[in-house]
Amino acid sequence: MLLIILLGLITSCLLVPLGKYFRSGRSVFLSLLPAGLFAYFASHLSHIGAGNIIYESNKWVPSLGINLDFRLDGLSLLFSLLITGIGTLIFIYASSYLKGHQYLDRFYGYLCLFMSAMLGVVLSDNILLLFTFWELTSISSFFLIGFNNDSTVSRKSALTALGVTGLGGFFLLAGMIMIGEIAGTYTIRELVTSTAIIREHQLYPVVLGLVFMGAFTKSAQFPFHFWLPGAMKAPTPVSAYLHSATMVKAGIFLLARFTPILGGTPEWSYTLMIVGGITMLYAGVHSLFRTDLKGVLAYSTIAVLGVLTFLIGLGTKEALIAASTFIIAHALYKASLFLVTGIIDHQTGTRELTQLSGLRKVLFPVFIAGTLAALSSAGLPLSFGFIGKDLIYEATLAAGPQLAVLLTIVAVSANIGLVAAGFMAGIKPFIGNLPAQLEKVKMPSAAIWLPPLVLGILGFVLGSLPGIVGDYIISPTVQVLSVEAVEFKLKIWHGFNTVLLLSATTIIAGTIVYFFNKPAISKTVFLERFNRYTPHYFFEMSWGAFKRFSSWYTDFMHNGYLRSYLIRIIVFAEILLVYELIRGGPIHIDYSKLIPISIHEGVNVLILLGALYLTVTTTSRLTAVVGTSIIGYAICLMFVFYSAPDLAITQFTIDTLTVVLFVFVLFNLPSFLVIPNSNKSIIVRDGLVAGSFGIILSLTAIKVLQVPTEKGISEFYGEFAYSLARGKNVVNIVLVDFRGFDTMFEIVVLSISALGVYSLIKLKLKTSEKE
Amino acid sequence: MKSVILQSASRYLLPILLLFSVFLLLRGHYYPGGGFVGGLVAAIAFVLHSLAFGTAETMKMLQFTPLSIIPVGLIIAAISMLLPVFFGLPVMTGLWIEQPIPVVGLVGSALFFDIGVYLVVIGVVLTILFTISLETH
């Protein structure tokens, strides 16, 4: 399974050198990758459908509890099939949609990476691994959303999406770690058995909040929904992929995955129902006010995500069946609607509902696809959407006497909005009279209109034969979610009952809303008046404030004078040290432990003091350099006296090289700053900073002697240097063996600094280029 | 600064200092020394040469830019770090050849790691010093 997940990653790496062969029409062959993966997952249908779970485990970082554990159960199979199946169609569609694009190979690289990451999220059995892939989806979707990187708006919306989902990921990581610490394991398989510990832990509400933050930002729940409409700046295949089956469903997946671990409590249920309810009503109403086709679809997607969150919150068996079914139904019709929108945009050059009509005369197959998708979205009998909608009403009606009525009303009103939105996006552009300027619209190639048509037809095939989906996918999924075997059958016909009545009401009301709600620019303008009160506005404001703060801070800290950098660093270190010294209590000097000063030490200190005086009082830079190097050598001697030969040699060579360096740059330095005696305040300030630093360091040194030291580490090194690393020089053993990683990174840092110096000096900017 | 005494001295000091730096490198596992100090001493040897003859002359003698030593060192260190993985051991496990090699003694992966450090240090120091001295006249 590891290979299956990494296949996309490998392909995307291979596209870096081989990309130039896939910039043309040949790119359509890349769709073989998702198609092959789809076939792989489909071959597991009967096995998983029987309620089995396939596990696979590989070691990665066992010491941190991060392992490459994967599981293929009903839930992951459902998502994997959507990701690869819709992925295949998107890959085919994009090869035609972005035909001739300069960076088509890059696009496919990002797409493969994203697909890989999504598969990783749904197949992980380790929550930290899941998080790793989760972040990878955020990053790869950033590149996809910002694919048109020459447009400012596109870059900005990609950054917003990354900012919001990245922020959520940060909270999610904290939540995951807390879960792992409470339960003592990061494996989902083991977490499912220790749910009681987590639910009864006092930090459970915190954990819940953190996980919710992750899911809500990713799945665009109110008030984090605003990144999703912005992400519509992406090329349409991306929107179709991200917003129908993958990216935004990852949050829903997360909630579903954690249902057996965290779910079932009042906190879980009410939070999800309230947030989901607000989201679906807010977005359902919003979608009716949009005139941009993609805007309509974006808000209806948010509404659907609200419905799903709401259902998972409800958490009953019926609700979980409804949620899993609706995920499939929505993925099919929403991907189709997005692709239809893409074709309209591609062929006519506009997505404005007010300008589009009568397109059935020129784009007939697209019209069929759009109509099928819209009807499935409306939930007409025989469509898969019908079954999804029925199950939702069944779930809300079964929610208990007090809640049933309220929840059903909420669900029906949100669905009415969805019906109208579906009609607006899938049918509206095709009916009516064809305006003169659209008469010359041409039919695109089959690669571009077949995918939405396939999806539209599939919606009706599955809707007529719901048993297949029900037995092989929905029932193992629900079994995973509720941790027990569930017996049910998906049926087309339930008889004449309340549910059917509600369905009919929804469709009729939705149609009425559709006819009375004429898209008009004035409505969008009307909505813009409320912009000041939206979460998006708040986000923009805090983003701007943050940027202003950082530029102020940078200007304040980086004024370009070495002396002020030094003063700031030293004063900061002083504050920290003084704080520690005061916290540590009074300082005693144990005179009995001190050894007498020998003559050579005394002489050495005198030399040091003399050199110090020379350095501070001189008016020549060369003398100052010589003075400091004498101080350095004197310190070397100290190291020698106190048996630290390694330190002494190193310090000695470094000192020598520093002098050489000074000599090299001496003539290029600005003139030596001699502070006139009249300017006493600077001298006093510098003297105070330097003097106090010396005193504080000395006090720290004395304090160190006073604190009983923990010798565990040094004793360990001393004891095992020879037996484990076969060396007698402990200093060197620590450098190359025990803490070899540190050394490795240190030499990397050294190399980077050398490169920095090299390029800074070699780079001779012309005056005109200096800014 | 062209001094005949310094030039003649550095002509003999260069090989001696280089030899000393290799000595420091090799003995590091048992006695004071090691790749870092060894690299610094080797760098000083070249710097001394450049002070006597001029940096351009030293560069001519070296025949390669100091910058190119850095990746060589990094690669050697990285290989010695990753080598145990191919034997199924965790990264950075010390590997040793059981038979002592004449003069050098026991040879293990740590030695190669140290050689990597040695080369990186020479490369870094010479790159910084020589670039500055060549470009800032």
Interface residues (C-beta under 8 A of the other chain):
Chain A: P645 D646 I649 T650 T653 I654 T656 L657 V660 L661 F664 V665 F667 N668 L724 A725 R726 G727 K728 N729 V731 N732 I733 L735 V736 D737 G740 F741 T743 M744 I747 V748 L750 S751 S753 A754 L755 V757 Y758 I761 K762
Chain B: L24 G28 H29 Y30 Y31 P32 G33 G34 G35 F36 V37 L40 V41 A43 I44 V47 L51 L67 I70 P71 G73 L74 A77 A78 M81 M92 G94 W96 L106 G108 A110 F113 D114 G116 V117 V120 V121 G123 V124 V125 T127 I128 L129 T131 I132 S133 E135 T136
